[in-house]
Amino acid sequence: MAPILEIKNLSHVYSAGTPFEHKALDNVSFYVERGEFIGIIGHTGSGKSTLMQHMNGLLKPTGGQILLDGADIWADKKSTRQARFRVGLVFQYPEYQLFEETVYKDIAFGPKNMKLDAKEIDRRVREAASFVGLTEEQLQKSPFDLSGGQKRRVAIAGVIAMEPEVLILDEPTAGLDPVGREEILGNIQAYRKAKNATIMMVSHSMNDVARLTDRLLVMNGSRLAMDGTPDEVFRDAALLVDMGLDIPEVTRVFLRLKQMGLPVKPVYTIEQAVAQLKALKEGNGHA
């Protein structure tokens, strides 16, 4: 089966031919399998947001292709329109894009644009609200009467209601407290599980991407610098630090333990750390 998404030699230049010309993406290639949870990390200005906006046709490539189920999303207007429904994009701080009178109407906005009938729209609104933990009472409220975390859930539900096969999120937990962060991440995982959806998440939280994702894409200077499992990527923690990226706190601790002469291997989750420390305590001599 073909990958759900394939990015081939993608390049994008802003303000081409002017003194402000800037190459935001430079010959980026990778594929995305159905059902994968992919993290996208990189320093500010590395091309992450530009990359995301190409995958559902918000930006047109300067060079290269975006293939959805093997077909170029820019082949014709119909292909581009379909891509924008099949690949859902949640921007950073999406709550600033809420505008309808009620939460229900805000979540229904996308499905209405898909020309669905009223019964199907209602089903999608209520199912999306359930995924993100919104109550029937909250559906009838103005979105502006909700808390910041609740507004975030409404905005995510508005994209989920279109039932995208690929859900792309830009820093979905930015600005939330620890409880709110875990709730939003749980909502995303619930949608993935229920719909076998593909998730792509930009995040500056190395702890989150380390424990949640199947694969990591590391952007650096407009190019794809690394593509691998969290284990493969965080094994090269020193390189990530050189790129100006953070690493999971537990990884940093174990790098220090290794420098102190303890026989430990790199870790990126608490579970891995506990297993190694237990092995050391039991006198195995190695992790």
Salt bridges, closest charged atoms under 4 A:
ASP26 OD1 - LYS23 NZ 3.50
ASP26 OD2 - ARG223 NH1 2.84
GLU36 OE1 - ARG215 NH1 2.90
ASP69 OD1 - ARG34 NH2 2.61
ASP69 OD2 - ARG86 NH2 2.59
GLU95 OE1 - ARG152 NE 2.69
GLU101 OE1 - LYS105 NZ 3.03
GLU120 OE2 - ARG123 NH2 2.72
GLU120 OE2 - ARG124 NE 2.89
ASP122 OD1 - ARG126 NE 3.00
GLU127 OE2 - ARG123 NH1 3.51
GLU127 OE1 - LYS195 NZ 2.86
GLU136 OE1 - ARG126 NH1 2.47
GLU163 OE2 - ARG123 NH2 2.81
GLU163 OE1 - ARG124 NH2 3.71
GLU163 OE2 - LYS195 NZ 3.55
GLU165 OE1 - ARG34 NH1 3.63
GLU165 OE2 - ARG86 NE 2.62
GLU171 OE2 - HIS204 ND1 2.34
GLU182 OE2 - ARG211 NH2 2.55
GLU183 OE1 - ARG153 NH1 2.89
ASP208 OD2 - ARG181 NH2 2.46
ASP208 OD1 - ARG211 NH2 3.25
ASP214 OD2 - ARG192 NH2 2.83
ASP227 OD1 - ARG215 NE 3.03
ASP231 OD2 - ARG235 NH2 2.87
ASP246 OD1 - ARG252 NH2 2.63
